Amino acid sequence: MKNKNYKILILADLKKKTDTILKNTAGLAKMIGGEISLLHVKQPLVVVKQDNQLSAVRSINDTYTTSKKHIKQLVKPIEEDFGLKIDTTFKVGNVKEEINRQIQEMRPDVIILGQRKSIPIKFLGDGITKHVMSTFDGLVMIASHEQVISNNKELSLGVVNGKKDFGNMDLMEKLIAQSSQPLKSFKIANREDQGVQDEEGPKMVEYVFEPQDNAINNMATYLSRTNVDLLYVDLEDASKANINVKNVIGKFNVPFLLAGKRSTKFANTLN
């Protein structure tokens, strides 16, 4: 297993539960040896509400001052509790363009996004989640607003419709090494379609749910019962099982790691 410092980028909107997102990110960073950066972007129209140029400049300067102070207040206790340094960046500009620029400069291994809570249709929010999932080829973590990854105990790792081969993913190897065994696999499949389990790879216990209307709800119940801390979802596996990732994230109250090629076919699971 290679040793490297993984780069983790948080795309923060600084709304409620940002502290929980920071804690989830810090917990992940402690497990894999990660360096954390946070980016917050405001649209110019949100900042500048006057036509007067002098007033506009003053508004931008005031926004920089207040936003940086707010970010520092959010980050400081997390840095102290977890013993980590979190680099922060605040920008005024086009959100997607600034995100693209940060990704190009930083080249993160993992991007962290906040979960759109309660109503699945709001998962995409202002389109940032879909934009990231369509353009970024690394891992994307959707951080739960309720559950926090703890680095003080063995990780309970679950896999949705997963296979044992995680590919050439050193980061997943690190997480598996720190996970309680066996891993938990949650599948939607007909019982008669279940084949013989592959003996290679990490040990798994499988929970199989019949493909029916309440399958996702049943899966959510078992995620809670089995105390899963982090759920790994491969977009290709989800697509093959006709699992709409957007709806799953809207119902499951755990942090998600999303992986897989970002082809149009799999991006469509976010529609």
C-alpha positions as MATLAB code, in Angstrom:
seq = 'MKNKNYKILILADLKKKTDTILKNTAGLAKMIGGEISLLHVKQPLVVVKQDNQLSAVRSINDTYTTSKKHIKQLVKPIEEDFGLKIDTTFKVGNVKEEINRQIQEMRPDVIILGQRKSIPIKFLGDGITKHVMSTFDGLVMIASHEQVISNNKELSLGVVNGKKDFGNMDLMEKLIAQSSQPLKSFKIANREDQGVQDEEGPKMVEYVFEPQDNAINNMATYLSRTNVDLLYVDLEDASKANINVKNVIGKFNVPFLLAGKRSTKFANTLN';
ca = [
       0.000    0.000    0.000;
       1.394    3.365   -1.024;
       1.887    6.123    1.518;
       0.745    9.532    0.335;
      -1.010   12.584    1.637;
      -4.428   12.584    0.016;
      -5.814   15.985   -0.933;
      -9.361   16.624    0.271;
     -11.399   19.587   -0.966;
     -14.541   20.746    0.855;
     -16.999   22.754   -1.244;
     -18.870   24.587    1.515;
     -21.974   26.753    1.296;
     -21.573   27.765    4.985;
     -25.198   27.011    5.737;
     -26.429   24.977    8.701;
     -24.517   21.805    9.591;
     -21.210   22.999    8.116;
     -19.569   21.963   11.407;
     -20.827   18.390   10.896;
     -19.448   18.356    7.352;
     -16.095   19.566    8.695;
     -16.083   16.831   11.364;
     -16.850   14.148    8.769;
     -14.039   15.439    6.585;
     -11.604   15.597    9.497;
     -12.508   12.038   10.514;
     -11.837   10.822    6.976;
      -8.571   12.783    6.797;
      -7.279   11.238   10.031;
      -7.972    7.741    8.685;
      -6.350    8.112    5.280;
      -3.703   10.750    6.000;
      -5.374   13.651    4.235;
      -4.723   17.350    3.749;
      -7.896   19.456    3.892;
      -8.748   22.582    1.929;
     -12.070   24.435    2.072;
     -13.520   26.562   -0.720;
     -16.491   28.899   -0.336;
     -17.734   30.962   -3.286;
     -20.368   33.689   -3.402;
     -22.050   34.876   -6.579;
     -21.335   38.588   -7.326;
     -25.060   39.360   -7.453;
     -25.421   38.097   -3.894;
     -22.631   40.386   -2.728;
     -23.159   43.503   -4.855;
     -26.680   44.910   -4.666;
     -25.935   48.537   -5.575;
     -25.261   50.102   -8.960;
     -22.804   52.587   -7.483;
     -19.220   51.416   -8.143;
     -17.880   52.700   -4.828;
     -20.674   50.965   -2.929;
     -20.036   47.765   -4.881;
     -16.337   47.775   -3.956;
     -17.215   48.441   -0.332;
     -19.719   45.557   -0.340;
     -17.125   43.154   -1.774;
     -14.516   44.202    0.798;
     -17.009   43.866    3.659;
     -18.043   40.438    2.379;
     -14.434   39.245    2.252;
     -13.866   40.396    5.825;
     -17.040   38.914    7.322;
     -16.869   35.661    5.333;
     -13.229   34.973    6.181;
     -13.958   35.653    9.862;
     -16.951   33.306    9.769;
     -14.954   30.560    8.060;
     -12.168   30.901   10.623;
     -14.677   30.569   13.462;
     -16.056   27.381   11.915;
     -12.683   25.821   11.171;
     -10.725   26.635   14.336;
     -12.480   24.230   16.774;
     -12.246   21.379   14.237;
      -8.518   21.995   13.791;
      -8.044   21.922   17.569;
     -10.192   18.822   18.173;
      -8.661   16.746   15.376;
      -5.135   18.155   15.362;
      -5.378   19.120   11.705;
      -4.670   22.193    9.596;
      -7.460   23.277    7.254;
      -6.560   25.684    4.455;
      -9.423   27.995    3.519;
     -10.219   29.991    0.390;
     -13.039   32.481   -0.175;
     -13.925   33.806   -3.617;
     -16.500   36.113   -5.162;
     -17.280   34.960   -8.683;
     -19.013   32.346  -10.807;
     -19.362   29.314   -8.533;
     -18.753   26.593  -11.122;
     -15.819   28.444  -12.685;
     -14.168   28.968   -9.302;
     -14.706   25.297   -8.421;
     -13.141   24.234  -11.727;
     -10.186   26.534  -11.114;
      -9.652   25.164   -7.596;
      -9.821   21.571   -8.829;
      -7.300   22.278  -11.591;
      -4.880   23.968   -9.194;
      -5.266   21.568   -6.262;
      -5.985   18.269   -8.070;
      -7.822   16.765   -5.091;
      -8.262   13.039   -4.509;
     -11.590   13.537   -2.721;
     -14.197   16.298   -2.944;
     -16.613   16.776   -0.041;
     -20.154   18.028   -0.598;
     -22.945   18.568    1.900;
     -26.044   16.407    1.745;
     -29.262   18.046    0.564;
     -31.548   16.937    3.341;
     -35.027   15.401    3.490;
     -36.385   15.917   -0.050;
     -34.487   13.863   -2.674;
     -35.279   16.271   -5.518;
     -33.282   18.953   -3.714;
     -30.163   16.784   -3.687;
     -28.844   18.608   -6.741;
     -29.389   21.974   -5.105;
     -28.167   24.681   -7.484;
     -26.528   22.139   -9.788;
     -23.152   22.028   -8.010;
     -23.400   18.350   -7.061;
     -24.250   17.303  -10.610;
     -21.544   19.600  -11.986;
     -18.892   18.024   -9.739;
     -20.078   14.483  -10.407;
     -20.020   15.119  -14.163;
     -16.562   16.697  -14.332;
     -14.468   15.262  -11.470;
     -13.037   11.738  -11.739;
     -11.933   11.286   -8.139;
     -13.958   10.167   -5.141;
     -16.826   12.376   -4.018;
     -18.035   12.193   -0.438;
     -21.555   13.350    0.382;
     -21.207   14.238    4.063;
     -24.158   13.443    6.289;
     -25.672   16.295    8.288;
     -26.484   13.950   11.166;
     -23.873   11.197   11.418;
     -20.171   11.841   12.002;
     -17.298    9.536   11.061;
     -15.258    8.824   14.177;
     -11.545    8.126   14.003;
     -11.573    6.741   17.554;
     -13.037    3.344   16.621;
     -12.998    0.788   13.831;
     -14.830    2.027   10.779;
     -18.055    0.212    9.890;
     -17.877    0.256    6.086;
     -20.823   -0.611    3.853;
     -20.999   -1.137    0.087;
     -24.090   -0.677   -2.124;
     -24.521   -3.459   -4.700;
     -20.780   -3.752   -4.430;
     -18.082   -6.022   -5.632;
     -14.996   -6.974   -3.683;
     -12.612   -5.585   -6.284;
     -12.202   -1.862   -5.598;
      -9.676   -1.566   -8.394;
      -6.361    0.193   -7.958;
      -7.596    2.394   -5.126;
      -5.026    2.840   -2.377;
      -7.408    5.092   -0.492;
     -10.031    2.327   -0.248;
      -7.351   -0.100    0.890;
      -6.567    2.251    3.763;
     -10.210    2.504    4.748;
     -10.695   -1.268    4.548;
      -7.602   -1.803    6.716;
      -9.218    0.334    9.425;
     -12.669   -1.217    9.026;
     -14.319   -3.816   11.189;
     -14.626   -7.130    9.354;
     -16.579   -8.375    7.561;
     -17.626   -5.456    5.397;
     -21.368   -5.037    4.825;
     -22.774   -5.310    1.308;
     -26.304   -4.072    0.592;
     -27.697   -5.443   -2.660;
     -30.921   -5.107   -4.597;
     -31.337   -8.337   -6.567;
     -33.617  -11.307   -7.067;
     -32.658  -14.169   -4.770;
     -32.368  -16.591   -7.681;
     -29.878  -14.262   -9.375;
     -27.383  -14.453   -6.534;
     -24.207  -16.256   -7.552;
     -21.430  -17.844   -5.541;
     -19.482  -15.297   -3.549;
     -15.974  -14.543   -4.708;
     -13.402  -15.734   -2.174;
     -10.901  -13.027   -3.117;
     -10.842   -9.603   -1.531;
     -12.131   -8.511    1.880;
     -14.739  -10.616    3.665;
     -18.306   -9.395    3.257;
     -21.676  -10.172    4.742;
     -24.478   -9.534    2.267;
     -27.934   -8.099    2.876;
     -30.050   -8.785   -0.205;
     -33.287   -6.915   -0.914;
     -35.845   -7.896   -3.526;
     -36.259   -5.264   -6.307;
     -39.557   -3.749   -5.173;
     -40.906   -0.324   -4.288;
     -39.808   -0.414   -0.641;
     -36.309   -1.838   -1.295;
     -34.536    1.477   -0.639;
     -36.506    2.045    2.583;
     -35.668   -1.468    3.763;
     -32.017   -0.912    2.944;
     -32.042    2.350    4.905;
     -33.437    0.501    7.924;
     -30.655   -2.096    7.807;
     -27.991    0.565    7.402;
     -29.168    1.979   10.705;
     -29.456   -1.420   12.393;
     -25.952   -2.444   11.374;
     -24.436    0.911   12.427;
     -22.730    1.679    9.103;
     -20.400    4.701    9.415;
     -19.547    5.176    5.738;
     -21.214    3.846    2.597;
     -19.249    3.214   -0.625;
     -21.254    3.471   -3.847;
     -19.855    2.663   -7.282;
     -21.929    4.492   -9.896;
     -21.613    1.631  -12.401;
     -22.814   -0.960   -9.887;
     -25.685    1.319   -8.867;
     -26.679    1.869  -12.492;
     -26.697   -1.868  -13.241;
     -29.036   -2.401  -10.293;
     -31.286    0.483  -11.421;
     -30.528    2.367   -8.211;
     -31.146    6.109   -8.481;
     -28.252    7.547   -6.478;
     -30.057   10.839   -5.881;
     -32.975    9.079   -4.178;
     -30.671    6.854   -2.150;
     -28.737    9.799   -0.781;
     -31.999   11.527    0.034;
     -33.057    8.594    2.208;
     -29.837    7.230    3.743;
     -28.528    9.104    6.744;
     -24.839    8.146    6.431;
     -21.811    9.724    4.717;
     -21.356    8.448    1.132;
     -18.276    7.832   -0.972;
     -19.214    7.916   -4.651;
     -16.853    6.394   -7.210;
     -16.877    5.278  -10.817;
     -16.497    6.651  -14.330;
     -18.493    9.809  -14.908;
     -20.010    8.800  -18.240;
     -23.376   10.212  -19.266;
     -24.997    6.891  -18.458;
     -23.961    7.010  -14.821;
     -24.415   10.764  -14.479;
     -28.027   10.104  -15.383;
     -28.495    8.285  -12.055;
     -28.349   11.785  -10.537;
     -31.259   13.060  -12.643;
];
